[in-house]
Amino acid sequence: MVLTSLSCRYFLHSRQQTLRGGQTVTLYYFASEAGPGAMDALPEGYQVTENERTGLPLLKKAK
């Protein structure tokens, strides 16, 4: 769970998506409620930032 500066809670989710070429990728997204695919921890090598204009959380690769 991520708490933004606007005091809104967001839950990180992941799902596997198969592309047209047959390659499988993992998609990460935030939702306001925990649902299927909700994650307990951040994936290795990623960090959460917040969009300054909208206040929404973003998942970025750590530098």
SERO-4910 file (N, C-alpha, C, O; in steps of 0.05 Angstrom, whole numbers):
BEGIN
 pado doro    nc1    nc2    nc3   cac1   cac2   cac3    cc1    cc2    cc3    oc1    oc2    oc3
  Met    A     17    -23      0      0      0      0     18     25      0     38     26     13
  Val    A     10     45    -15     24     70    -17      5     92     -8    -18     93    -17
  Leu    A     14    110      9     -2    133     17     10    158      4     33    164      8
  Thr    A     -6    172    -12      3    195    -26      2    220     -9     -9    219     14
  Ser    A     13    242    -18     13    267     -3    -16    277      0    -21    294     18
  Leu    A    -34    268    -16    -62    276    -14    -78    258      5   -103    259      6
  Ser    A    -64    240     19    -75    220     38    -94    200     24   -113    191     36
  Cys    A    -88    193     -1   -102    173    -15    -86    147    -15    -61    148    -18
  Arg    A   -100    124    -11    -86     99    -10    -87     85    -38   -109     85    -50
  Tyr    A    -65     74    -46    -64     59    -71    -49     33    -67    -30     31    -51
  Phe    A    -59     12    -80    -47    -15    -77    -34    -23   -104    -45    -19   -125
  Leu    A    -10    -33   -101      5    -42   -125     -4    -69   -134     -7    -88   -117
  His    A    -10    -72   -160    -18    -97   -171      1   -105   -194     15    -88   -205
  Ser    A      0   -131   -201     16   -140   -224     -1   -161   -239    -18   -174   -228
  Arg    A      5   -163   -265     -8   -184   -281     11   -191   -304     27   -174   -313
  Gln    A      8   -215   -315     24   -224   -337      7   -219   -363    -17   -225   -364
  Gln    A     20   -207   -383      7   -201   -408     23   -213   -431     48   -209   -431
  Thr    A     10   -227   -449     24   -238   -472     20   -218   -495     -2   -211   -503
  Leu    A     43   -210   -507     42   -192   -530     36   -207   -555     36   -232   -556
  Arg    A     31   -193   -577     25   -205   -603     47   -223   -613     41   -244   -626
  Gly    A     72   -217   -607     94   -233   -616     99   -258   -599    116   -274   -605
  Gly    A     83   -261   -578     85   -285   -561    101   -280   -536    103   -298   -518
  Gln    A    114   -257   -533    130   -251   -510    112   -244   -486     92   -230   -489
  Thr    A    119   -254   -463    103   -249   -438    117   -228   -422    141   -230   -417
  Val    A    103   -207   -414    114   -185   -397     97   -182   -372     73   -190   -371
  Thr    A    109   -171   -351     95   -165   -327     87   -136   -326    104   -118   -329
  Leu    A     61   -130   -322     51   -103   -320     46    -97   -291     34   -113   -277
  Tyr    A     55    -73   -282     50    -64   -255     32    -40   -257     35    -22   -274
  Tyr    A     12    -38   -238     -6    -15   -238    -16    -11   -209    -16    -29   -193
  Phe    A    -25     13   -204    -36     20   -178    -67     22   -180    -77     31   -201
  Ala    A    -81     13   -159   -110     15   -158   -118     25   -130   -103     21   -111
  Ser    A   -141     37   -128   -150     48   -103   -159     26    -84   -161     31    -60
  Glu    A   -165      2    -94   -174    -20    -77   -157    -45    -84   -150    -49   -107
  Ala    A   -151    -61    -64   -137    -86    -68   -155   -106    -82   -178   -109    -74
  Gly    A   -144   -118   -102   -159   -138   -118   -141   -161   -125   -120   -164   -114
  Pro    A   -150   -178   -144   -133   -200   -153   -107   -189   -165   -107   -170   -181
  Gly    A    -85   -200   -157    -59   -191   -166    -46   -171   -149    -24   -160   -155
  Ala    A    -58   -164   -126    -46   -144   -108    -20   -155    -96    -18   -179    -90
  Met    A      0   -138    -94     26   -146    -84     31   -135    -56     21   -114    -49
  Asp    A     46   -151    -40     53   -143    -13     78   -125    -12     80   -108      6
  Ala    A     96   -129    -31    121   -114    -31    127   -104    -59    116   -113    -79
  Leu    A    145    -85    -61    154    -74    -87    172    -95   -101    186   -110    -87
  Pro    A    171    -96   -127    189   -114   -142    218   -104   -138    223    -80   -135
  Glu    A    236   -123   -140    265   -116   -136    274    -97   -158    268   -100   -181
  Gly    A    287    -75   -149    298    -56   -167    279    -34   -175    285    -18   -194
  Tyr    A    256    -31   -162    237    -10   -168    233      8   -144    238     -1   -121
  Gln    A    223     32   -149    217     51   -127    191     65   -134    184     67   -158
  Val    A    177     75   -114    152     90   -119    158    120   -117    171    129    -98
  Thr    A    148    135   -137    149    164   -137    121    174   -140    102    159   -146
  Glu    A    118    200   -137     91    212   -140     92    233   -161    110    250   -162
  Asn    A     72    233   -179     69    254   -199     63    280   -184     43    282   -170
  Glu    A     79    301   -188     75    326   -174     50    340   -182     37    353   -165
  Arg    A     42    337   -207     18    352   -216     -8    338   -208    -27    351   -199
  Thr    A     -9    311   -210    -34    297   -205    -35    283   -178    -56    277   -167
  Gly    A    -11    279   -166    -11    265   -140    -13    235   -141    -16    222   -121
  Leu    A    -13    224   -166    -16    195   -169     12    181   -166     32    193   -174
  Pro    A     12    157   -155     37    143   -151     47    131   -178     31    124   -195
  Leu    A     73    130   -181     86    119   -205    107     99   -196    120    103   -175
  Leu    A    110     77   -210    130     57   -205    153     61   -225    148     60   -249
  Lys    A    177     67   -215    200     71   -232    222     52   -225    225     44   -202
  Lys    A    239     46   -244    263     30   -239    282     47   -223    287     71   -229
  Ala    A    294     35   -202    313     50   -185    339     54   -200    347     37   -216
  Lys    A    351     77   -195    376     83   -209    400     73   -194    423     76   -202
***
